[in-house]
Amino acid sequence: MNGTHRREFLKQAAVLGTGLAVASRAQRVQAKQIQTTQTEPHGFFTLGNRKNHWWLITPEGIPFFTIGLNHIDPASLRYPENIDIWREKYGGSTLRWIKESVAPNLKGWGFNTVGWVQEVTVQKWQHSRPFTGDEYKALNMPYCHLLPFMESHQWEKHTVHFDFRSEDWKEWCDYVARSHCAELTNDPNLIGYFYSDCPTWTHDRPDNEWRGPIFDPERLATEAGRKELNELAGLYYKTTHEAIRRYDKHHLLLGDRYEANAPIAMEVINAAKPYVDVLSFQDFRDPVGHLDEWYKKTGKPVLLADAAGVDWRSQELFKPNNGLWYAKTLAGLFENPGCIGFHLCGAYQRNKSRRRGLLDEMERPDTAQIAVMKAANKKVSVWMENEF
């Protein structure tokens, strides 16, 4: 295959998010296969090492750096002032909206992944529902899916903690796995599963101070306390791992999405390592520095699963994403040999709770910020194209 044909082939591959092209065995990029928790990875996304860098590996064997957008909810088109767009343009159909708006826009902006679709509904409450299997099929591009094993999110103020030693916990994990994973198990576009969003293992926030953290951080001052946390976290990760693998042997386990700017006990990380494939983080302060630290500290591939540059001091109701921050962060993460991707805490379309998005309620794009993001995404994609 000459250089011109090779570049044309790779343009059609998942690196640019235009669907997963079919590659013959002779056309596959050779990458060192890494042992993962997957027992049947063939034909699905997995992990590999190429040029001393961790990558996701597509079902066709091509190194892949995930560039994703989070928070994609059609309810943002159903306000009284814009519901006519929903009804007249998309016929009230989520599938049409995904096919005609979401997928072409994401690809046009240079994103190759949907990082996580669920969106803020009302601040401090639960997120919106995830996509169904049919909606992911309509999307027809790589995506990640969150499994609601526990609702110990640092932003959520209503839910009590599970007892990870109880039979109820095991039964709940099995229910979550069979209700989500059994439906998605054969989808080659699924990269893998997240668990809790910023779980409060050893920290809390003012809104959920009433319940406290999962484990009292003061007990980490003693060897007995550290040992107990390791055992407790081990039960959590072992139970969730076993539940998923009963119904899905194919996809990667991306684990909890840790808050990088809150205390993260190494007992939790060490308990997770045998049962997940990637360490995932949210970080709105110093994601490049923190993910470099975590990769060096653990040797595990890392993913920036949620982050954005936003001027929180602004008094404006709607606060745009910062495209220059995005471009700088993406470039820095791409240089980290352990980092497999960056998912922007978007959202796709702003609502009156999150108050930021790449589209406004009338579907008008934030052209200035999108242009900078698109250029940054293309720079990564061109590098991947030329190298692989």
C-alpha positions as a printed Julia matrix, in Angstrom:
388×3 Matrix{Float64}:
   0.0     0.0    0.0
   1.58    3.32  -1.05
   1.43    6.46   1.1
  -1.5     8.0   -0.77
  -3.67    4.9   -0.51
  -2.7     4.41   3.13
  -3.73    7.97   4.01
  -7.03    7.55   2.18
  -7.74    4.32   4.05
  -7.01    5.87   7.42
  -9.25    8.84   6.65
 -12.09    6.33   6.51
 -11.13    4.73   9.78
 -12.29    5.54  13.27
  -9.46    8.01  13.9
 -11.63   10.69  12.3
 -14.86    9.31  13.69
 -16.42    8.55  10.32
 -17.38    5.0   11.19
 -15.3     1.9   11.65
 -13.93    0.88   8.28
 -13.3    -2.77   7.52
  -9.6    -3.57   7.32
  -8.0    -6.7    5.99
  -5.44   -8.49   8.11
  -2.65   -7.18   5.87
  -3.84   -3.59   6.4
  -3.96   -3.67  10.2
  -1.47   -1.59  12.1
   0.63   -3.8   14.31
   0.47   -2.76  17.94
   1.7    -4.69  20.94
  -1.36   -6.3   22.52
  -1.74   -5.64  26.25
  -3.53   -7.99  28.6
  -6.85   -6.51  29.69
  -9.84   -7.68  31.72
 -11.5    -8.68  28.44
 -11.72  -12.41  27.93
 -12.98  -12.09  24.34
 -11.56   -8.83  22.91
 -11.37   -9.88  19.25
 -13.58   -7.64  17.13
 -13.92   -4.96  19.84
 -11.99   -1.98  21.19
  -9.03   -3.0   23.31
  -5.7    -1.55  24.5
  -2.29   -1.76  22.93
   1.13   -0.14  22.98
   2.67    1.39  19.88
   5.72    3.66  19.72
   5.98    3.5   23.52
   2.51    4.97  23.91
  -0.74    3.46  25.16
  -3.61    3.61  22.66
  -7.05    2.29  22.33
  -7.05   -0.21  19.47
 -10.08   -0.28  17.19
 -11.77   -3.55  16.18
  -9.76   -3.28  12.95
  -6.45   -3.07  14.83
  -5.82    0.67  14.37
  -4.43    2.84  17.21
  -7.1     5.29  18.34
  -6.97    8.36  20.59
 -10.48    9.05  21.82
 -11.61   12.67  21.37
 -15.07   12.81  22.84
 -17.93   15.11  23.72
 -20.05   14.55  26.83
 -23.67   15.4   27.74
 -26.01   14.98  24.78
 -29.69   15.25  25.71
 -32.63   15.9   23.34
 -34.59   17.53  26.17
 -32.63   20.71  25.39
 -34.78   20.97  22.22
 -38.07   20.62  24.1
 -38.38   23.93  25.88
 -41.57   25.87  25.06
 -39.53   28.35  23.01
 -37.79   25.75  20.81
 -40.04   22.67  20.76
 -41.21   23.62  17.28
 -37.7    22.78  16.01
 -37.99   19.38  17.65
 -41.4    18.7   16.16
 -40.98   20.16  12.69
 -37.31   19.47  11.92
 -36.97   16.07  13.58
 -40.59   14.89  13.69
 -40.34   14.43  17.45
 -37.9    11.55  16.89
 -34.74   11.11  18.96
 -33.37    8.72  16.33
 -33.75   11.35  13.6
 -32.14   13.99  15.81
 -29.16   11.73  16.47
 -28.74   10.84  12.78
 -29.36   14.3   11.35
 -27.85   16.56  14.02
 -25.66   14.87  16.62
 -23.57   12.48  14.55
 -22.84   14.8   11.59
 -22.02   17.74  13.86
 -19.66   15.76  16.08
 -17.82   14.37  13.07
 -17.73   17.77  11.4
 -16.2    19.27  14.54
 -13.51   16.57  14.64
 -14.77   14.53  17.59
 -14.47   10.77  17.11
 -16.29    9.57  20.25
 -19.35   10.21  22.37
 -17.81   10.19  25.83
 -20.97   10.05  27.93
 -24.45   11.13  26.85
 -26.18   11.78  30.19
 -26.75   15.42  31.02
 -27.57   17.62  33.99
 -31.32   17.95  34.49
 -31.6    20.01  37.69
 -28.46   20.95  39.62
 -27.54   18.46  42.38
 -30.02   15.89  41.06
 -29.62   12.88  38.85
 -28.55   13.11  35.22
 -30.85   12.38  32.3
 -31.28    8.85  31.0
 -28.59    7.21  28.82
 -29.09    6.36  25.17
 -30.79    3.09  24.34
 -29.14    0.45  22.19
 -31.14    1.65  19.18
 -30.05    5.24  19.79
 -26.4     4.2   19.92
 -26.93    2.36  16.64
 -28.35    5.54  15.13
 -25.24    7.37  16.34
 -23.0     4.85  14.56
 -19.73    6.05  16.05
 -17.58    5.01  19.02
 -19.02    5.72  22.46
 -18.71    4.97  26.17
 -21.55    4.03  28.52
 -21.94    4.63  32.26
 -23.27    1.85  34.51
 -25.18    3.19  37.56
 -23.81    0.77  40.15
 -23.76    3.43  42.86
 -25.01    7.01  42.96
 -22.21    8.32  45.19
 -21.46   11.19  42.82
 -19.93   14.21  44.49
 -22.6    16.46  42.96
 -25.59   14.29  44.01
 -27.3    15.02  47.33
 -30.09   12.46  47.78
 -28.8     8.87  47.68
 -27.48    6.78  50.57
 -24.4     4.59  50.22
 -24.6     0.89  49.45
 -23.23   -1.74  51.81
 -20.69   -3.43  49.56
 -20.67   -6.49  51.83
 -24.4    -7.13  51.47
 -26.27   -9.55  49.22
 -28.45   -6.62  48.11
 -25.35   -5.01  46.62
 -24.48   -8.13  44.64
 -28.05   -8.48  43.44
 -28.14   -4.82  42.36
 -24.88   -5.15  40.42
 -26.23   -8.16  38.58
 -29.39   -6.24  37.74
 -27.43   -3.27  36.37
 -25.22   -5.54  34.28
 -28.02   -7.58  32.8
 -30.16   -4.52  32.08
 -27.33   -2.57  30.38
 -24.5    -4.88  29.32
 -26.59   -7.7   27.93
 -28.04   -5.26  25.39
 -24.72   -3.71  24.39
 -22.42   -6.72  24.55
 -22.11   -7.27  20.78
 -21.76   -3.62  19.72
 -18.3    -3.01  18.21
 -18.76    0.77  18.54
 -18.86    0.56  22.34
 -15.42    1.36  23.76
 -16.19    0.45  27.37
 -18.06    1.1   30.6
 -17.7     3.84  33.19
 -19.06    3.38  36.72
 -19.71    6.23  39.18
 -19.1     9.87  38.28
 -16.73   11.37  40.87
 -17.52    8.89  43.68
 -17.06   10.19  47.22
 -14.8     7.41  48.48
 -13.0     9.59  51.03
 -14.45   13.06  50.47
 -17.79   14.79  50.38
 -19.31   18.11  49.34
 -21.55   20.52  51.27
 -24.7    19.2   49.57
 -24.05   15.59  50.6
 -22.23   16.16  53.87
 -25.24   14.58  55.6
 -24.28   11.14  54.3
 -20.53   11.57  54.56
 -17.95    9.81  52.38
 -18.1     6.09  51.69
 -15.17    5.6   54.06
 -14.1     7.92  56.89
 -10.78    9.45  55.75
  -9.6     9.86  59.36
  -9.36    6.09  59.61
  -6.63    6.13  56.97
  -4.25    7.32  59.67
  -3.97    3.72  60.92
  -2.78    0.56  59.2
  -6.02   -1.18  60.2
  -8.07    1.57  58.56
  -6.07    1.46  55.33
  -6.42   -2.3   55.21
 -10.18   -2.05  55.72
 -10.59    0.49  52.89
  -8.57   -1.7   50.55
 -10.79   -4.65  51.41
 -13.99   -2.63  51.0
 -12.95   -1.14  47.67
 -11.8    -4.57  46.54
 -15.28   -5.96  47.17
 -16.79   -3.09  45.15
 -14.54   -3.55  42.13
 -14.61   -7.36  42.23
 -18.41   -7.47  42.4
 -18.91   -4.95  39.59
 -16.29   -6.69  37.45
 -17.87  -10.11  37.89
 -21.36   -8.77  37.2
 -20.27   -7.18  33.91
 -18.3   -10.19  32.77
 -21.31  -12.48  33.26
 -23.03  -10.59  30.45
 -20.23   -8.92  28.45
 -16.81  -10.45  27.89
 -15.87   -8.07  25.09
 -15.62   -4.46  26.21
 -13.14   -2.47  28.25
 -13.79   -1.49  31.87
 -13.1     2.22  32.31
 -14.08    2.24  35.99
 -14.99    5.13  38.24
 -14.37    8.66  37.0
 -12.32    9.99  39.93
 -12.3    13.67  40.87
  -8.63   14.54  40.44
  -8.92   17.57  42.72
 -10.34   15.7   45.7
  -8.52   13.2   47.93
  -8.07    9.85  46.18
  -6.85    7.1   48.49
  -4.25    4.79  46.96
  -6.06    1.93  48.72
  -8.98    2.54  46.34
  -6.76    2.8   43.26
  -4.81   -0.34  44.17
  -8.04   -2.23  44.75
  -9.35   -1.13  41.36
  -6.25   -1.97  39.3
  -6.87   -5.73  38.87
 -10.49   -5.18  37.87
 -10.41   -2.21  35.47
  -8.44   -1.49  32.31
  -8.12    2.29  32.57
  -8.01    4.9   35.34
 -10.49    7.65  34.45
 -10.58   11.17  35.89
 -12.53   14.4   35.97
 -10.34   17.48  36.3
 -11.23   21.14  35.79
  -7.97   22.55  37.2
  -4.79   20.84  35.99
  -5.69   17.76  33.91
  -2.41   17.59  32.0
  -0.3    17.64  35.17
  -2.54   15.39  37.21
  -2.95   12.68  34.56
   0.8    12.63  34.03
   1.23   12.09  37.78
  -1.33    9.29  37.9
   0.17    7.49  34.92
   3.66    7.66  36.41
   2.36    6.59  39.8
   0.36    3.57  38.62
   1.55    2.56  35.16
  -2.09    2.2   34.11
  -3.49    3.93  31.02
  -5.35    7.11  31.96
  -8.3     8.91  30.42
  -9.49   12.47  30.98
 -13.15   11.51  31.05
 -14.63   14.94  31.85
 -13.18   18.44  31.83
 -13.79   21.91  30.39
 -12.34   25.37  30.46
 -15.04   27.72  31.74
 -14.89   31.19  33.26
 -16.76   30.47  36.48
 -16.36   34.09  37.59
 -18.48   35.35  34.73
 -21.81   36.84  35.76
 -23.38   35.84  32.47
 -26.12   33.18  32.62
 -24.58   31.22  29.74
 -20.85   30.52  29.95
 -19.12   29.31  26.76
 -16.46   26.64  26.57
 -12.94   27.97  26.17
 -11.57   26.72  22.86
  -7.99   27.86  23.52
  -7.97   26.01  26.86
  -9.33   22.95  25.07
  -6.65   23.03  22.38
  -3.83   23.43  24.91
  -5.19   20.65  27.12
  -5.69   18.23  24.23
  -2.14   18.81  22.99
  -0.71   18.29  26.47
  -2.65   15.1   27.07
  -1.68   13.72  23.68
   1.98   13.98  24.67
   1.38   11.82  27.76
   2.41    8.25  26.77
  -0.18    6.84  29.15
  -3.16    8.92  28.08
  -5.7     7.35  25.71
  -8.03   10.33  25.27
  -9.89   13.45  26.33
 -13.68   13.87  26.64
 -14.94   17.45  26.82
 -17.57   18.3   29.43
 -19.54   19.99  26.62
 -22.39   19.94  26.41
 -23.69   19.29  22.9
 -26.54   21.76  23.36
 -26.84   24.06  26.32
 -29.74   23.89  28.73
 -30.77   26.2   31.54
 -29.08   24.09  34.19
 -25.58   23.45  32.77
 -25.76   26.74  30.83
 -23.06   25.93  28.3
 -22.93   23.99  25.06
 -21.55   24.01  21.53
 -25.07   24.72  20.26
 -27.57   27.07  21.87
 -31.27   26.24  22.31
 -32.04   27.38  18.77
 -29.26   25.17  17.35
 -26.97   28.1   16.64
 -23.33   26.93  16.94
 -20.69   28.67  19.03
 -18.63   29.19  15.89
 -15.65   30.91  17.52
 -14.98   28.16  20.08
 -15.88   25.33  17.72
 -13.38   26.57  15.13
 -10.53   26.4   17.65
 -11.62   22.95  18.89
 -12.0    21.63  15.36
  -8.48   22.75  14.46
  -7.08   21.1   17.61
  -8.94   17.86  16.9
  -7.72   17.8   13.32
  -4.12   18.3   14.4
  -4.31   15.12  16.51
  -6.1    13.23  13.76
  -3.55   14.21  11.11
  -0.7    13.08  13.36
  -2.43    9.74  13.9
  -3.03    9.44  10.16
   0.6    10.09   9.29
   1.97    7.77  11.98
  -0.41    4.85  11.58
